[in-house]
Amino acid sequence: MGPQSQRLGHVRARAHAASTDPLHFAVHSQILKRLGLGKMKLMSAPVHFNALSGFNLEVTEFVQP
């Protein structure tokens, strides 16, 4: 595995960690709500997000990337 491939793996790992961190999740949810979002389609595998209901956000569909 070359250096560029290792960096890409590191970036993906950090992105995953940030996306599962409750603090980051809350901040991102607040931003989406302030932008006027309510219902959304996500480009990801189906995942249940318990915290979204606290911000009146709803995932209506999952779209495969």
JOQUIDA-V146193 format. One record per pair of residues at least 24 apart in sequence whose ideal C-beta (glycine too) atoms are under 6 Angstrom apart, sorted by the first residue. I is the first residue (numbers start at 0). J is the second residue. If there is no record, write none. Layout:
BEGIN
((I J) (I J))
END
This chain:
BEGIN
((24 50) (28 54))
END
